[in-house]
Amino acid sequence: MTRPWESYLGNQPALYARKVLKDCGLREPPFCERTVVDYLGLEIRELNHRNVPAQFRGILNNLKTACSWLKRVSNGNSLIYLYGDTITERKRLSVFHECGHFIIPWHEGYNHSCTENEIESPTRKRIEREAFGCGNEFLMPMESFVRDGQSLEIGIPAIEQLRERYVSSLEATAIWYAFTFPGPC
C-alpha cells in the first residue's frame, strides 16, 4: 500500500487517533464518538433484538460477544455495527476501537470479524491490541489522562474520578491508569 507522505504517521496507532482528534478540533475530553465517526465518514448502525432485520440475526449474535464490528464497503459507506443493549461506556470504547481499525493504514486489508483460522492468532492479537491502543487514545488521550491522573491521590477513588471524567468503564480506566502511571500504583 502506498500512502502520501503527508498522511504517514509511523507505526504508533495512538498518533493516528491524535491526528483525527486535532483535525476534528476536539480538545477537552470526553470526546463525542459520533463526532469522530462523522469526521471519518462512517455510519453507526445499532442493532438489538427489537430492531434487527432477519439478515442481521447472525451479526447480532456476534455483537453480543464483541459489541461492535467494522464493515468496510468499497463505495466509501463503511459502517460500524454496534450492539444497542451495551452500556454506554463500553459502546464508546468499542466505537473508538473500530475507528482505530478504520484509520490505522496497515489494518485496511483485514477482515476484523474473521475467525481465528483466517488470521494467525499472534497477528490477530497484535491487530486488536493496536486498535484498542488507538481506541484508548480517542477515549482517554494519554496527555490529558496522565495530567488528570497525576493530579489525584493514588488509588481506587482516582480511577473512579477518571472514569467519570472520560465516560469510560471502570475496567478500561483502571487498565489505562495502571499502564500510564509512572510507578507502582
C-alpha positions as CSV (number, residue, x, y, z in Angstrom):
1,M,0.0,0.0,0.0
2,T,1.4,3.4,-1.0
3,R,0.4,6.4,1.2
4,P,1.1,10.0,0.6
5,W,3.9,11.4,2.7
6,E,1.6,13.9,4.5
7,S,-0.5,11.0,5.9
8,Y,2.4,9.0,7.2
9,L,2.5,9.0,11.0
10,G,4.6,5.9,11.7
11,N,3.7,2.7,13.4
12,Q,2.2,4.0,16.6
13,P,-1.6,3.7,16.4
14,A,-2.2,6.5,19.0
15,L,-0.7,9.0,16.6
16,Y,-3.5,8.4,14.1
17,A,-6.1,9.0,16.8
18,R,-4.3,12.2,17.9
19,K,-4.4,13.5,14.4
20,V,-8.1,12.8,14.0
21,L,-8.9,14.5,17.3
22,K,-6.8,17.5,16.2
23,D,-8.5,17.6,12.8
24,C,-11.9,17.4,14.4
25,G,-11.0,20.3,16.7
26,L,-11.6,18.2,19.8
27,R,-9.5,19.5,22.7
28,E,-11.2,18.7,26.0
29,P,-12.5,15.1,26.9
30,P,-14.8,13.4,27.0
31,F,-14.9,13.3,23.2
32,C,-18.1,12.5,21.4
33,E,-17.6,9.3,19.4
34,R,-20.3,10.4,16.9
35,T,-18.2,13.5,16.0
36,V,-15.2,11.2,15.2
37,V,-17.4,8.7,13.3
38,D,-18.9,11.6,11.2
39,Y,-15.4,13.0,10.5
40,L,-14.2,9.6,9.3
41,G,-17.3,9.3,7.1
42,L,-18.5,6.2,8.9
43,E,-22.0,5.3,10.0
44,I,-23.1,3.6,13.2
45,R,-25.9,1.1,13.0
46,E,-27.2,-0.1,16.4
47,L,-28.8,-3.5,16.4
48,N,-30.7,-5.2,19.2
49,H,-33.4,-7.9,19.4
50,R,-36.2,-5.2,19.0
51,N,-35.0,-3.8,15.6
52,V,-32.9,-6.5,13.9
53,P,-34.0,-7.5,10.4
54,A,-33.7,-11.2,9.6
55,Q,-30.5,-10.8,7.5
56,F,-28.7,-9.3,10.6
57,R,-29.5,-12.0,13.1
58,G,-26.1,-13.7,12.7
59,I,-24.3,-10.3,13.1
60,L,-26.4,-9.6,16.2
61,N,-25.3,-12.9,17.9
62,N,-21.6,-11.9,17.2
63,L,-22.2,-8.4,18.5
64,K,-23.3,-9.8,21.9
65,T,-19.8,-11.0,22.3
66,A,-17.7,-8.4,20.6
67,C,-20.1,-5.5,20.9
68,S,-19.1,-3.8,17.6
69,W,-17.9,-4.6,14.2
70,L,-16.5,-2.5,11.3
71,K,-17.8,-3.4,7.9
72,R,-15.7,-1.8,5.2
73,V,-17.6,-1.1,2.0
74,S,-15.8,-0.3,-1.2
75,N,-18.1,2.6,-2.2
76,G,-16.9,4.5,0.9
77,N,-20.0,4.0,3.0
78,S,-18.3,1.8,5.7
79,L,-20.2,1.3,8.9
80,I,-19.9,0.2,12.4
81,Y,-22.4,-2.3,13.7
82,L,-23.0,-1.8,17.4
83,Y,-24.9,-3.9,19.9
84,G,-27.5,-1.5,21.2
85,D,-28.1,-3.1,24.6
86,T,-24.5,-2.5,25.7
87,I,-23.7,0.1,28.4
88,T,-22.7,3.5,27.2
89,E,-19.1,3.3,28.4
90,R,-18.5,0.0,26.6
91,K,-20.2,1.4,23.4
92,R,-17.8,4.4,23.4
93,L,-14.7,2.3,23.6
94,S,-16.0,-0.2,21.1
95,V,-16.8,2.5,18.6
96,F,-13.4,4.2,19.1
97,H,-11.8,0.7,18.7
98,E,-13.5,0.2,15.3
99,C,-12.4,3.8,14.3
100,G,-8.9,2.6,15.1
101,H,-9.2,-0.3,12.7
102,F,-10.5,2.2,10.1
103,I,-7.7,4.7,10.4
104,I,-4.7,2.6,11.0
105,P,-3.3,2.2,7.5
106,W,-2.0,-1.4,7.8
107,H,-5.4,-2.7,9.1
108,E,-7.0,-1.8,5.8
109,G,-6.9,-5.2,4.1
110,Y,-8.0,-7.3,7.1
111,N,-11.5,-8.7,7.8
112,H,-11.8,-7.9,11.5
113,S,-14.8,-10.2,12.1
114,C,-13.0,-13.2,10.8
115,T,-12.4,-16.4,12.7
116,E,-9.0,-17.1,14.2
117,N,-8.4,-19.7,11.5
118,E,-8.4,-16.9,8.8
119,I,-5.8,-14.8,10.5
120,E,-3.0,-16.3,12.6
121,S,-3.5,-15.8,16.3
122,P,-0.4,-13.7,17.0
123,T,-1.2,-11.4,14.1
124,R,-4.9,-11.1,15.2
125,K,-3.9,-10.3,18.7
126,R,-1.5,-7.6,17.5
127,I,-4.1,-6.1,15.3
128,E,-6.6,-6.0,18.2
129,R,-4.1,-4.5,20.6
130,E,-3.3,-1.8,18.1
131,A,-7.0,-1.0,17.6
132,F,-7.5,-0.8,21.4
133,G,-4.5,1.4,21.7
134,C,-6.0,3.8,19.1
135,G,-9.4,3.5,20.8
136,N,-7.9,4.3,24.2
137,E,-6.3,7.4,22.8
138,F,-9.7,8.5,21.4
139,L,-11.4,7.7,24.7
140,M,-8.7,8.7,27.2
141,P,-6.0,10.7,25.4
142,M,-2.7,9.9,27.2
143,E,-1.6,13.5,27.6
144,S,-4.7,14.7,29.4
145,F,-5.3,11.4,31.2
146,V,-1.8,11.4,32.7
147,R,-2.1,15.0,33.7
148,D,-5.5,14.3,35.3
149,G,-4.3,11.1,36.9
150,Q,-1.2,12.8,38.5
151,S,-3.4,15.5,40.0
152,L,-5.2,12.9,42.0
153,E,-4.3,10.9,45.1
154,I,-3.2,7.3,44.0
155,G,-5.9,4.7,44.5
156,I,-9.4,3.5,43.5
157,P,-11.1,6.9,44.1
158,A,-8.7,8.3,41.4
159,I,-9.8,5.7,39.0
160,E,-13.4,6.3,39.7
161,Q,-13.0,10.1,39.1
162,L,-11.1,9.4,35.9
163,R,-13.9,7.0,34.8
164,E,-16.5,9.7,35.3
165,R,-14.4,12.4,33.6
166,Y,-13.7,10.3,30.5
167,V,-17.0,8.4,30.4
168,S,-15.3,5.1,30.3
169,S,-15.8,1.8,32.1
170,L,-14.1,1.2,35.4
171,E,-12.1,-1.7,33.9
172,A,-10.8,0.2,30.9
173,T,-10.0,3.2,33.1
174,A,-8.1,1.0,35.6
175,I,-6.1,-0.7,32.9
176,W,-5.2,2.7,31.3
177,Y,-4.4,4.1,34.8
178,A,-2.0,1.3,35.6
179,F,-0.5,1.4,32.1
180,T,0.2,5.2,32.2
181,F,1.1,5.7,35.8
182,P,4.8,6.3,36.2
183,G,5.4,4.0,39.1
184,P,3.7,1.4,41.3
185,C,0.0,2.1,41.8
